[in-house]
Amino acid sequence: MFCFLTDVGVMHFGRITSLLLIILMLSSFIMTDISTAEDTIENLVVAEFHIAFVTSTSLNLEIIMDAQKLTTDATYNADGIKSASELNLGAFSLLLYQMLDRQLSEIFKNADIVNFTMPIFDGDKFIEKLNVELTSSYFGMNTSVNANNFINGVLDMDAVIAYNFNFQAEPGWNNTYTITLLSSMNRPYTNGKIVGNGVQWKVENENGDKSNISADK
């Protein structure tokens, strides 16, 4: 079978080819633009999580957040955050609360998070203080078991309790977790860094590529 292209046909074919090339180039540009937008980190926060054991199942947390970039109605840098109006500071506190809630819910899954409110801005950093109660469900025990009595009883017998925390970091967050232990809590093994009478881990997720770390104590 033979196919003949007239001059008109060749011109028409050339226009179609050119049109297809333009469409492909535009599609590539649009997809690249969408990908870049999706990969943009909207918030940058350097946070210190200070976790202190009060008992073997009761923890006090103080979280200090240095917000370097926050995105609400617009994107604000560190200077813009520090000089923001009360209304904008309220929006920043709500945003940080929501991001903290996601992280804490994963770290202390099945535990009771108490006194958790929106962080307070002290003129330089945002501060959050709260309490966590590690329940029988957190330890994978029957809910009829009193976790505090059981764990403390085990420690009184000089036994070793292994804790595992799935420490988190939201995209754009660089987190340092420091756990201060009770004197009765032995430390025969940990994959963290020994700092005084505590243990420290870092989860750096500034680029959105490392969201968690398994911390053993």
Backbone torsions as a table, in degrees:
resi	resn	phi	psi	omega
1	MET	NA	134.5	-177.9
2	PHE	-111.5	146.6	178.7
3	CYS	-126.5	127.2	-179.4
4	PHE	-109.8	132.0	176.0
5	LEU	-108.4	121.2	175.6
6	THR	-77.6	172.8	176.8
7	ASP	-58.5	-39.7	179.2
8	VAL	-64.0	-41.3	-179.4
9	GLY	-64.9	-40.3	178.6
10	VAL	-62.8	-42.6	178.9
11	MET	-63.4	-42.0	-179.7
12	HIS	-64.9	-41.5	179.1
13	PHE	-63.7	-39.5	179.6
14	GLY	-65.0	-39.1	178.9
15	ARG	-65.6	-41.6	179.1
16	ILE	-62.4	-43.4	179.3
17	THR	-61.6	-44.8	179.7
18	SER	-62.6	-40.9	179.8
19	LEU	-63.7	-42.3	179.2
20	LEU	-63.7	-40.3	179.0
21	LEU	-63.2	-41.7	178.9
22	ILE	-62.8	-43.8	179.8
23	ILE	-61.5	-44.2	179.7
24	LEU	-62.9	-40.5	179.5
25	MET	-65.7	-42.7	178.4
26	LEU	-64.5	-41.9	179.5
27	SER	-61.6	-43.2	178.9
28	SER	-61.7	-41.7	179.7
29	PHE	-64.7	-44.6	-179.3
30	ILE	-63.2	-45.4	-179.5
31	MET	-63.9	-39.1	178.3
32	THR	-64.9	-40.1	-179.7
33	ASP	-65.3	-41.9	179.2
34	ILE	-64.5	-44.7	179.8
35	SER	-60.0	-42.4	180.0
36	THR	-64.5	-39.6	-179.9
37	ALA	-65.7	-40.1	-179.1
38	GLU	-68.7	-31.7	-176.5
39	ASP	-85.4	-5.9	-178.3
40	THR	-68.8	130.5	175.5
41	ILE	-85.1	117.5	-174.0
42	GLU	-86.1	-20.7	-176.1
43	ASN	-134.4	138.1	175.7
44	LEU	-125.2	120.6	-177.0
45	VAL	-138.1	132.3	171.4
46	VAL	-106.1	117.5	-171.8
47	ALA	-125.0	141.8	174.1
48	GLU	-113.8	120.7	178.0
49	PHE	-103.7	108.6	177.6
50	HIS	-99.8	114.5	-174.9
51	ILE	-116.0	118.9	-178.4
52	ALA	-118.6	127.0	174.5
53	PHE	-75.3	122.3	174.1
54	VAL	-91.4	-44.3	167.1
55	THR	-130.2	-174.5	-179.6
56	SER	-68.9	-13.6	-178.5
57	THR	-127.6	-3.4	-179.6
58	SER	-113.3	128.1	-176.5
59	LEU	-125.5	141.8	169.6
60	ASN	-105.0	133.4	179.7
61	LEU	-120.0	135.6	167.9
62	GLU	-125.5	124.2	-177.0
63	ILE	-117.9	120.9	-179.6
64	ILE	-110.2	120.1	-173.8
65	MET	-116.8	120.0	174.3
66	ASP	-98.1	99.5	-177.0
67	ALA	-82.8	115.3	-178.4
68	GLN	-99.8	-21.7	173.7
69	LYS	-157.3	128.8	177.0
70	LEU	-133.2	141.7	-178.8
71	THR	-120.0	115.6	174.9
72	THR	-121.4	-103.4	173.6
73	ASP	-75.2	-22.1	176.1
74	ALA	-150.5	177.6	178.7
75	THR	-99.4	127.4	-177.4
76	TYR	-115.5	135.2	175.2
77	ASN	-86.8	-176.6	-175.2
78	ALA	-59.1	-43.4	179.7
79	ASP	-65.2	-40.6	179.3
80	GLY	-65.2	-34.1	178.5
81	ILE	-68.9	-44.1	-177.8
82	LYS	-67.6	-27.6	-178.7
83	SER	-103.7	14.2	-174.7
84	ALA	-71.9	159.1	176.4
85	SER	-72.5	167.2	178.7
86	GLU	-60.3	-37.8	179.5
87	LEU	-63.1	-46.1	179.9
88	ASN	-68.2	-37.0	177.0
89	LEU	-61.6	-36.2	176.1
90	GLY	-64.2	-39.2	177.8
91	ALA	-67.1	-39.2	177.7
92	PHE	-63.8	-43.5	-179.7
93	SER	-61.9	-40.7	178.7
94	LEU	-64.6	-43.1	179.2
95	LEU	-61.4	-46.5	179.2
96	LEU	-64.1	-39.0	177.0
97	TYR	-59.1	-45.5	-179.2
98	GLN	-64.2	-41.4	179.3
99	MET	-69.7	-38.8	175.8
100	LEU	-63.1	-41.6	-178.8
101	ASP	-58.2	-42.7	179.0
102	ARG	-63.5	-40.6	-178.1
103	GLN	-71.4	-46.6	-178.0
104	LEU	-66.3	-34.2	179.7
105	SER	-64.1	-31.9	177.2
106	GLU	-80.0	-41.0	-178.5
107	ILE	-65.0	-45.2	-175.5
108	PHE	-112.5	51.8	179.6
109	LYS	-62.4	132.8	-179.6
110	ASN	70.8	9.1	173.8
111	ALA	-100.7	167.7	178.2
112	ASP	-98.1	119.3	177.5
113	ILE	-99.1	119.6	-169.7
114	VAL	-118.2	147.4	176.9
115	ASN	59.5	36.3	-179.5
116	PHE	-93.7	110.9	-179.5
117	THR	-128.3	-178.5	179.3
118	MET	-67.6	137.1	-179.0
119	PRO	-62.8	154.0	-178.8
120	ILE	-103.4	137.3	178.7
121	PHE	-91.7	124.8	-177.1
122	ASP	-98.4	14.2	-178.3
123	GLY	99.9	-15.2	-179.9
124	ASP	-135.5	-45.5	-177.9
125	LYS	-134.1	163.2	175.9
126	PHE	-96.9	134.0	-175.9
127	ILE	-120.2	134.3	175.6
128	GLU	-130.5	130.9	175.9
129	LYS	-124.5	134.2	-178.9
130	LEU	-156.4	176.2	-180.0
131	ASN	-126.2	150.6	177.2
132	VAL	-130.2	131.9	175.3
133	GLU	-110.1	116.9	178.2
134	LEU	-80.5	113.3	-173.5
135	THR	-90.2	173.5	176.3
136	SER	-60.6	-35.8	178.1
137	SER	-64.9	-35.0	178.1
138	TYR	-61.1	-38.7	-179.6
139	PHE	-86.9	0.4	179.6
140	GLY	75.3	24.5	179.6
141	MET	-100.0	165.3	175.3
142	ASN	-59.6	139.4	-176.6
143	THR	-65.7	-16.3	178.6
144	SER	-76.1	-13.6	-179.2
145	VAL	-83.3	133.2	174.3
146	ASN	-79.6	104.7	-173.1
147	ALA	-60.7	-41.9	-177.7
148	ASN	-62.3	-48.0	-179.6
149	ASN	-64.4	-41.4	-176.7
150	PHE	-66.7	-49.8	-177.1
151	ILE	-65.4	-43.6	178.7
152	ASN	-63.8	-36.7	177.4
153	GLY	-63.7	-39.8	178.2
154	VAL	-65.4	-41.2	178.5
155	LEU	-65.5	-35.2	178.9
156	ASP	-63.6	-22.9	178.7
157	MET	-91.0	14.7	179.7
158	ASP	63.1	23.8	176.0
159	ALA	-80.9	164.7	-179.9
160	VAL	-105.6	129.8	176.5
161	ILE	-104.9	125.8	178.3
162	ALA	-96.4	122.9	176.5
163	TYR	-106.4	142.6	175.1
164	ASN	-132.5	123.2	179.3
165	PHE	-116.8	132.8	176.7
166	ASN	-92.8	81.1	-175.4
167	PHE	-67.8	139.2	-172.0
168	GLN	-116.2	162.5	169.2
169	ALA	-151.5	120.6	175.4
170	GLU	-62.9	156.6	172.5
171	PRO	-54.0	127.9	-178.5
172	GLY	92.3	-2.6	-179.3
173	TRP	-104.3	136.9	168.9
174	ASN	-114.8	109.3	-172.1
175	ASN	-110.4	138.4	171.2
176	THR	-116.0	122.2	179.5
177	TYR	-107.8	123.5	177.3
178	THR	-123.4	121.2	179.1
179	ILE	-105.5	125.7	173.9
180	THR	-98.5	126.4	-172.6
181	LEU	-97.8	160.4	170.8
182	LEU	-75.7	154.6	178.7
183	SER	-63.4	-25.0	-179.0
184	SER	-81.8	-6.8	-176.7
185	MET	-94.7	105.9	179.1
186	ASN	-66.4	156.9	-178.4
187	ARG	-132.0	65.5	-178.0
188	PRO	-72.5	-22.9	-179.3
189	TYR	-152.6	138.5	171.5
190	THR	-156.8	149.0	175.1
191	ASN	-99.7	14.3	176.6
192	GLY	-101.3	179.3	179.1
193	LYS	-92.2	128.9	179.2
194	ILE	-74.0	124.3	178.9
195	VAL	-131.3	102.1	-177.2
196	GLY	61.5	-126.3	176.5
197	ASN	-97.0	20.6	179.7
198	GLY	-127.9	-178.5	179.9
199	VAL	-131.0	143.1	-173.5
200	GLN	-129.7	143.1	175.3
201	TRP	-134.5	152.5	175.0
202	LYS	-122.2	136.2	172.8
203	VAL	-125.3	104.5	-176.1
204	GLU	-104.9	111.5	-175.1
205	ASN	-125.4	36.5	-178.5
206	GLU	-58.8	-35.1	-178.2
207	ASN	-95.8	1.7	178.3
208	GLY	77.1	22.1	-176.6
209	ASP	-117.0	4.7	177.8
210	LYS	-146.6	96.8	-170.0
211	SER	-94.9	-14.7	-176.6
212	ASN	-159.5	165.3	176.0
213	ILE	-148.2	141.9	177.7
214	SER	-86.7	116.5	-177.6
215	ALA	-107.4	120.9	-179.8
216	ASP	-105.0	138.4	174.5
217	LYS	-135.9	NA	NA
